[in-house]
Every structure is written in structure tokens, then in C-alpha cells.
Amino acid sequence: MSSNVKNWSVGELVTLGRKEKMLKKGDKTYGEIVASRYICVREATEGQRGILVKVLGKIPKEFIMLVDGKPFTKDSMEELFENICYFSYPFPKTNDLKEVLEIIRSNPSLKDRFEKESMHINPSSTYWVQEIVTRFRVKKELQYYDASADRLCKATDNTPHYRLTIVYFEKKRVDLVS
């Protein structure tokens, strides 16, 4: 990201420098990251943010933990002098995910672009989302979005679901989504 102006176009492969956002500090520190390769699915205009998407494949529930009430996977780790810091790509909110899937569904060349970059995606599949459900005021459970049924579901077994992360950008800056 050498320029301050972001004029990425739909289908463009975008390589972002690493950005971090801390979630929880302690013996083990946890944070969210944005880094590496994304595909632009919507350009930024004066009235609307652009959208970058990175498909992280399918994972089962057993690889996801909760940190500060948010789904978290150990995508990256740094050993620091006094502790270890784990980083996760942020999970999308359901409404953000639905918008991205609709954009991809309506533009078949985007789906082909993801395939070309080995980011396999099926807009009618199931996807992990940021929202969790609380049972009995204490127990927190993961949810996934079933795109073919257009509904949120509790993750009751270890079935793998797609995982993707979304980054919004304006012509002047890139933001973490969380």
C-alpha cells in the first residue's frame, strides 16, 4: 500500500500490508489481523465503501475459540519476550457476509477470479459468522450462516464451514471489520 489513494477495481488481487488490532492482553495476547491477498468485490465510490474479501477455506468448530465474545482462530502467532500473541483474521458479521455473497452471486466472473487465486468459494454454502448465541446466560455457542436457506444456525457438530474475512476501504484508508 504505497499510495494513500485506494482505487482498487472489481476482481483485482490486492496485497495488504499487515495491520493489527488487539482484542485481549495477558499471559496470552490475542488480536485481529489484516494481511496478505484479498480480492476486490466492490470498488469504493464517494458514497460507498469498497470491499475486499479473503477466503480462508473450510474449518470445523473445533478450531474456533471465543476471545472477548468473538470467534477466534490461531491464524498467526508471535513469540514475544514475556508472552505469546495469537492473531486471527476477523470473522464477518452476518449482514456483511450476505452482502458479499450477493455481490459474488451476481457476478460470475468474480467467482472465477476467486478460483483462479485458489480461494474456493460457493455462494450457496455455509459460512462462519461473528455472531454467537448465549444459552443459559453463560454458555456461548458459535453460529454459521446457511446461504442456501438464508438463516443462522447453531454449530452443533464439527461440520466444516467456509471461513472468509472482509475488509472495507475508502479511497483514503483501509479498515479492519469487526
C-alpha positions in Angstrom: 0.0 0.0 0.0 2.4 2.6 -1.2 -0.2 5.2 -2.1 -2.7 7.0 0.2 -5.4 6.6 -2.5 -7.1 3.3 -2.9 -8.5 2.8 -6.4 -8.9 -0.9 -6.5 -11.2 -2.3 -9.1 -13.6 -5.3 -9.0 -11.7 -8.6 -9.5 -8.3 -7.0 -8.7 -5.9 -9.0 -6.5 -4.9 -6.7 -3.6 -2.0 -7.4 -1.3 -2.4 -5.6 2.0 0.4 -4.9 4.5 -0.2 -6.3 8.0 -2.5 -4.3 10.3 -3.2 -5.5 13.8 -6.0 -4.7 16.3 -5.5 -6.0 19.9 -8.5 -7.8 21.5 -7.2 -9.1 24.8 -3.8 -8.7 26.6 -2.4 -11.0 29.3 -0.2 -14.1 29.6 -1.5 -14.8 26.1 -2.4 -11.9 23.9 -5.0 -12.0 21.2 -5.5 -9.8 18.3 -7.1 -9.5 14.8 -5.1 -9.1 11.6 -5.5 -7.9 8.1 -2.7 -9.1 5.8 -1.9 -10.8 2.6 -4.0 -11.3 -0.5 -7.6 -10.2 -1.0 -9.9 -9.8 -4.0 -11.8 -6.6 -4.6 -15.5 -7.3 -4.9 -16.7 -3.7 -4.8 -15.0 -0.5 -5.8 -15.0 2.5 -3.5 -17.1 5.4 -4.6 -17.8 8.8 -2.9 -20.9 7.4 -1.2 -20.0 3.8 -0.7 -17.0 1.9 0.8 -15.2 -0.7 -1.3 -15.0 -4.3 -0.2 -12.0 -6.7 -0.2 -12.6 -10.4 0.5 -10.2 -13.2 1.5 -11.4 -16.8 1.5 -9.7 -18.9 4.2 -11.1 -22.3 3.3 -13.4 -24.5 5.4 -12.8 -25.3 9.1 -14.6 -27.3 11.7 -15.9 -25.9 15.0 -13.0 -27.5 17.0 -10.5 -25.0 15.5 -12.5 -21.9 16.7 -12.4 -20.5 20.2 -14.0 -17.4 21.7 -12.0 -14.4 22.7 -13.8 -11.5 24.3 -17.1 -13.0 23.0 -15.9 -13.2 19.4 -14.9 -16.3 17.3 -11.2 -16.6 17.0 -8.7 -19.0 15.3 -5.0 -19.1 15.8 -4.0 -18.0 12.2 -0.7 -16.5 13.2 1.5 -16.4 16.3 4.3 -14.2 17.6 6.5 -15.2 20.5 7.3 -12.1 22.4 9.7 -11.6 25.3 7.2 -12.2 28.1 4.2 -13.8 26.3 2.8 -15.2 23.1 0.5 -13.2 20.8 -2.1 -15.1 18.7 -3.8 -13.4 15.7 -7.0 -14.2 13.8 -8.5 -12.9 10.7 -11.8 -11.3 11.8 -15.0 -13.3 11.2 -17.7 -11.4 9.3 -21.0 -10.1 10.6 -23.9 -11.9 9.0 -25.2 -8.8 7.2 -21.7 -8.1 5.7 -21.4 -11.7 4.7 -24.8 -11.7 3.0 -23.9 -8.6 1.0 -20.6 -10.1 -0.2 -22.3 -13.4 -1.2 -24.9 -11.5 -3.2 -22.2 -9.5 -5.0 -20.4 -12.7 -5.9 -23.6 -14.5 -7.0 -24.5 -11.6 -9.3 -21.0 -11.5 -10.9 -19.9 -15.0 -12.1 -16.5 -13.6 -13.2 -15.8 -12.8 -9.5 -16.3 -16.5 -8.6 -13.9 -17.4 -11.4 -11.4 -14.9 -10.1 -11.5 -16.5 -6.6 -11.0 -19.9 -8.2 -8.0 -18.6 -10.2 -6.4 -17.4 -6.9 -7.1 -20.8 -5.2 -9.7 -19.2 -2.9 -12.5 -21.7 -3.5 -15.9 -20.3 -2.7 -19.5 -21.4 -3.1 -22.0 -18.6 -2.5 -24.7 -21.1 -1.6 -22.8 -22.9 1.1 -22.4 -22.4 4.9 -20.1 -19.8 6.5 -18.9 -19.0 10.0 -20.0 -15.6 11.3 -19.1 -13.3 14.2 -22.5 -13.5 15.9 -22.7 -16.0 18.8 -25.7 -17.3 20.7 -25.9 -17.4 24.5 -27.7 -20.2 26.3 -28.5 -20.3 29.9 -26.9 -16.8 30.3 -23.4 -18.4 30.4 -22.8 -20.9 27.6 -21.8 -19.2 24.3 -22.1 -21.1 21.1 -20.8 -20.5 17.6 -23.1 -19.9 14.7 -22.8 -20.2 11.0 -24.9 -18.7 8.1 -26.5 -21.2 5.7 -26.7 -19.2 2.5 -29.0 -21.6 0.7 -31.6 -21.3 3.4 -30.8 -17.7 4.3 -30.6 -18.3 8.1 -28.3 -18.5 11.0 -27.7 -21.9 12.6 -26.1 -23.0 15.9 -23.0 -25.1 15.3 -24.0 -28.4 17.0 -21.4 -30.7 15.4 -17.9 -30.4 13.9 -19.1 -29.9 10.3 -16.6 -27.6 8.4 -18.0 -24.3 7.1 -16.3 -21.8 4.9 -14.4 -19.0 6.6 -13.8 -15.7 5.0 -12.8 -12.3 6.1 -13.9 -8.9 4.8 -12.0 -5.6 4.7 -13.7 -2.3 3.8 -11.8 0.5 2.2 -12.4 4.1 1.2 -10.2 5.9 -1.3 -8.2 7.3 1.6 -7.9 4.4 4.1 -8.4 0.6 4.8 -10.3 -0.5 7.9 -10.5 -3.8 9.9 -14.0 -5.1 10.1 -15.1 -6.4 13.5 
